[in-house]
Amino acid sequence: SVHSRADGSPSPQALLPRGERGPRPRGGGGLCLLLVSLLLFPTMGASGAGVEVGLERVEAMNGAPLQGKRIGLLAHAASVTSDGRRAVDVLRSKGVCVVRLFTPEHGLDGRAPAGAPVTGGRDAATDLPIVSLYGSKTRPSREDLEGLDALVVDLQDAGVRFYTYAATMLLCVEAAAEVGVEVIVLDRPNPLGGEDVEGPEADLPEPERSLLSQVPGPLVHGLTLGEMARVASAGRAARLTVVPMTGWSRRMRWADTGRAWTPPSPNLRTADAALVYPGVALLEATNVSEGRGTGMPFLWFGSPWLKAEDVMPKVKVVGVVLEPMTVAPAASDAAPRPKYEGVSCPGARIRVTDASLVRPYAFGLSLLEALRSNRHFRWTDDGHAFDALLGTRRVREALDRGARPAQILESDAAAIARFRGEVMRFLLY
């Protein structure tokens, strides 16, 4: 039967995939309470001022649907309320029994540099044990999940496949399903919005894949983590609950949410940086600096051999402007070994002028095309690093053949259309 509201729009029950309908999860009424909450707290206006994340909704419901369960919490530095309170502290203040913390790349405090192994330990404020999922392992073991009724995921993602948080969540869903532990995702905005879907699907052979290429779909997938979890759990014996946001719509970029930006990693410091990150981060796999070691990571690029005036006119994009700027990268806790440390690098600052128009992956392709026209341009590790970042060899090979960005984007169009159709039933917003 079709479940709908009086106005004809689908009810929350109708939005659930078939595998999630029917009996409520063990622990009593979590999903039912969640569906009721959707009706009691309807979506607020699209201005963004009313956007509430899943964590804040749980707080408003006095800890439901987590009450009476022993939970593990996967969280990081951006797992906070709008007024800056940590997820673990909010849940404990509502009487939720948090027994163990799990952390992704960059650690619980978000300070570890990109790619640096993170160790476990104990949280200084709560004395709870911390299990690192970015170090000696990337997936929780049976022992890590032992004694838990649910694993709660509260992560701020960046909306692009090679940002490792979504992959970490999916490995948690997989591990939890194997031992019968429920997964509860406290949803947060995709900072890129939910309408822009760009880039290739990963097609590297399994032995060559890493956390960078585990997430299904195009590179810029347009899903929230809650929606991604629903996609990944389809067909699995997984028990999944998603606590959705209110006030968020797919057309919103971060600036539209009305929320302050809390860096989810040390170099993703602003919402503008997050917006262009899927494109500028592609420079990590080249001999051009992507801005690590400067005050503008992902909002500046440069190299000792670069002439900004040669590159800027060739970058044909909308929503951003490039401004010449010379910078000497310096080592820091966030970037211990930046490219060209201490070397003066001509380059360009990236300034976002209209967030609604920015297509970050298309921007990255345009940058690469312009930079490759210089005879000094090089791929790192003969291009293997770039392939690992994108999860495919096709893009680099196309660029090396002289394909234009428009041609590369068009080659992904059929797969993107198919993906949009396949995930439609899992969308929450």
N, C-alpha and C positions, 0 to 999 in steps of 0.2 A: 504494500500500500504506500501511497505518497503522503508524507507528513508535511503539512504546511501550516503557516500562520493564517490569521484571518485576512491579511492583506495579499495572500497568495504566494508570499515568499517562502522558501523552504524552511522547515523547522530545523533546529540543531540536529535532531535525530536523522532527518533526511540527508544531512551533510556527511554523516558517518559512512565509511565504506561498509559493505555487508559484513565483513569479518568482525566489525566492532559493534554491530547491533546485537540486541538480545541480552543474555545474562550479564549482570553487573560484575565488575571485577571483585576478586577476593579482597576482604578488608571492609566491605560494606558500603555501597552507595556512592563511591567517589564519582563515577561517571554520571550517575543520576543527579547528584548534587550539582555537578558541573553544568549539566543541561538546564537544570532549573535556574542556575545563576545566569545563564545566557538570557533568560527571559526576565529575570528580576533586575538585571543590570544591562539594559539594551545598549547597543552601540551608540556612542555620542556623536556629536556633529563632526563633520570632516575637517574642521578648522585645525585639528591637531591638539588643541588645548586640552581635550578630554581623553587623550590616549593613556590607557592604563595597561601595564604589562601583566603577564600571568602571575608574577610574584605579588603584585599589589592586589590582584583579585583574590588570591588565596588569603592574604592578610585581611581583606574586607569580609571574607567568609569565615573568619576566625579559624583559619587553618584547614578548612575542608578543601579538597578531599584527602588530606594527609593525616587527619586525626586518627589515632589508634594504630598507626603503623610505625614500624621501625624503618627509618629511611636512611639511605645514603644520598648525598647531595653532590652532584657534579656542578661546580661553580668556578668563577674566576673574578678578576678585579671589577668587571662591569656587571656582575650579578648583584645589582643594587636597585633600591627604590628611587623615585624621582628626587627624594631628599637625601640620597646617599647612604642609606642603611643597607648593610650586607644581607644577602639572602639568608645565610645561616642564622644571623641574629634575629631577623624578622620571624622566621619559622619557629625558632625556639621561644620567642616572646609570646607566641600563640599556643604554646604547649606541644608543638610537634616534636616528636622524638627523633632527633638527628643523631645518629650513632657513628657516622663515618663521612668524611669528605673525600671527594675525588677531584683531581685537577687536570686540565688539558695542557697543551703547549703554553709556555709563559708562566705557568704556576698560578697559585691562588691569588697572589698579589699582583700578577701581571707584569712582573719586572724582568723575568728571564729573557735574554735575547732570542731572536728567531733561530730555531734549529737547535738551541742548547738543551741538553737533557735536563729534566727537572726531577729532583729527588722528592721523596715523601717526607714524613715527619709528623709534627703536630701543629695545630693552629694555636698561636700564642694566646689569642683572646678566649678561646673556648676549651682548649686542651684536647680537642677532638683529633683522632688520627687522620692523616692525609695520605691517600693513595695516589701516586702520580701515574697518569696515563700518557706520559710523554717522557720516556727515558728507557728503562730496561724493558718496558712493555707499553703497548698502546691500547690494550684491551683488558678489562677487568677479569681476573681469574675467578674460579668458583669460590675460592677462599675469600676473595675480596667481597663477594656478594653474599656470603654465608650469613644467615641471621637477619637479612633484610627482607622486609615485605615489599618495598618499592625503592627504585632508584629514581631520584628526582633530578631532572636536567634543567638548569637555568643558565644559559649561555647567550651572550650577545654575539651573533655571527656577523660576517662581513658580506655575505651574499654571493661569494665566488668560490668555486670548487677547491682551489689550492689554499684557501684559508682553512686550517686543519680542524676547526671546532666541529663542523658538521660531520666530518669523517669520524671523529672521536665519539660523537653521539651515536652514530650508526653502529659502531662496534659495540657500544654499550647496549643498544637495543638487541643486537645479535646475541651477546653474552647473557643478557638477562632472560631472553626467551628460552635459552638452553636450560636454565635452572628454575624457570617458573616465577621469576621476580617481575613484578609490574614495573613499567616505565611511565613516569609522569613528567611531561614536558611543560614547563612554564614558559609560554611563548613570548617572544620579543620581536620588534620590527626588523625586517630586512632593510638595512640602511639605503639600499639601492632601489627600494620599492618592489612592487610585485608585478609590474608590467613589462619591464625591460628584460628580455631573455636573449642572450647573445652567446656566440662562440661555439666551439666544437664539443662533441661528446668525447669522452676518454675512450681510446681504443688500443692503448698499449697492451701487450701481452701481460698476463697476471704477474709473472715474476718481476716485471719492470715497474709495477705499480707501487705507490707508497700512499701515505695519508693525503698527499697532494692530489691524487687521482681516484679516490675511492667513491666520491659522491656521484650519484647518477645524474644524467641529464646534461644540458649544455653548461659551459663554463660559468656563465652568469645565469643562474637557474630561476630567479624570480620567486623563490619560496621562502617562507619563514622556517625556522627549525622545527616548529610544531608540524607544519605541513610536510616537511621533508621526512620526519619520523613516520607520518602516516603513509607516505609513499613506500618507505623502506620496509614497513611492517606488514604490508599487504602480502598475503599468502604465507606468512609466518605464523607459528603458534605463539604469537606475542600478545601480551596484555598491555595495551597502550591507552593512556589518558592524556589529552592535551588540554591545558587550561588556556583558553584563547585570550587575546587582548580585546579590549573595547576601544572604540574610537579610531581604529587603524583601518585604512583602505589601501588598496593595491597601488593607487596612483601616488601615494606619499613617498617622497624622499625624506631623509632624516629631518631636514629643516622644517618639514611640514608637521612633524609629530608634536612639536612644542616641548620636547624633552631635551635636557642638557646632554651633551655627549660625554660619556665616560670611556676613556680609552680601553678597549678590550685587549690590547697588546701594546708594548712600549712605543712602537713607531706609528701606530694608527691613532694619531693624537687629536684629530679633528674630524668632523663629519665631512668636510670637503676632501680631506685626504682619503677617507673611506670611499667617497664617491668615485674618485679617479683611480683608486688602488688597483682594480682588476686590470687596468690598462698599463699604468706606470710600473706596476710590479713585474711586468714582463721584461723590463730592463735589467732585472736582477740577473738574468741569464745572458747578459751581454757585457761588453767592456765600457758601458755607460753607467754612471752612478744614478741610482733611483732616489737619491737624497738621504739615504741612511748616513748618520754621522753629521747631519746638518740640523738646523732648527726647523726644516721643512721636509721631513721624509715624505716621499710620494707627491709632494707639491713642488718639487724642483728636480731637474735632471741636468747632468753635465759631465764633461770629460775634458782632459787637458788638450785634446786635439779638436774639440768641438768649436764651431763658429755658429753662435746662435742665429745670426742674421741669415745664414745659409739654410738652417733647419726651419725656422719659424714660418716662412711663407709657404712651405711645403706641407704643413700640417693643416689639413682641411677638415675642421670639426666645428661644431656649434656648442655653445654653453660654457666654453672656457676660452681664455686668452693667454698667450705666452708673453712673458716680459723678460728681457735679457737680464741676467744676474750671474755674477761670478762668485763662487763660493769655494772654500777649502774645507773639505770634510775633516772632522776630528773624531777621535775615538771617544766613546762614552759607554755607560752601562748598557744603554739600549743598542749600541752598535760598537762592540769592542774592536772590530777590525773592518772599518768601512773601506770601500774602494777609494783609492787615491788619497789616503790619509795625509793631511798636511800639504797637499798639492793644490794650487790654485786652478780651479776648473771653470772655464766659461760654460754657461748653460742658460737655462730659462726657468723662471718661476711660473708655476701653473696657477692661474687665478680663475676660480669658478664664478661665472657671471650669471648663469641661469641653470640651476640644478635640474630643473625639469627637462632640459634639452640634452643633458649629458648622456652619451652612450659610452661607457667606460672602455669596453673591449674594442669598439670601433676606433676610439681615440688612441688606444695602445697600438693598434695596427697602423694607423696613420703616422704615429711617432716612429715606429720601426721602419716603415717605408722611407721616411725622410732621413733617418739616421743611417740607413744602409747605403744611401747614396754617397756617403763619405768613405774613402778608401781605407780609413783606419778602423772602421767598424769591424767587430769580431763577435761571434757567438762564443760563449763560455763552454769549455769542454767539447769543442767541435759540434755544438748544438744539442748535445745530450741533455744538458741542464734545462734548456728551453723545452725540449720534448717532455721531460719529466714534469715540468711546471704545468704545461697544458694537458698532459696525459695523451698526447698524440704527436706523431711526426709530421702530419699532413700540413700544418700551418707553416712550419719552418721551411719545409720543402717547397711549398707554394711561394713563399717570399723569396727563396733562393732562385726560383724560376722566373722571378719578376712579376708575379701576379699582383694585381692591384688590390687594396683593401676591400673595395666593393665586390670584386670577384670572390675573395675569400669569404666574405660575409654571405654572399649569395649561395655558396656551396654548403652552408650550414642550414639554409632556410627550410628544407624539407624535414630534416631531423628536428628542428625547433618546432615546426608545426605539429609533428607527430607527438612530441613531448608535451606540448600544451594540451593536446587532446587527452593524452593518457593520464595527466595529473588533475584534470578538471574535477573529478569526483572527490579528490582529497583536499581541495581548497577550503579554507575556513573563512575567508574574507572576500 
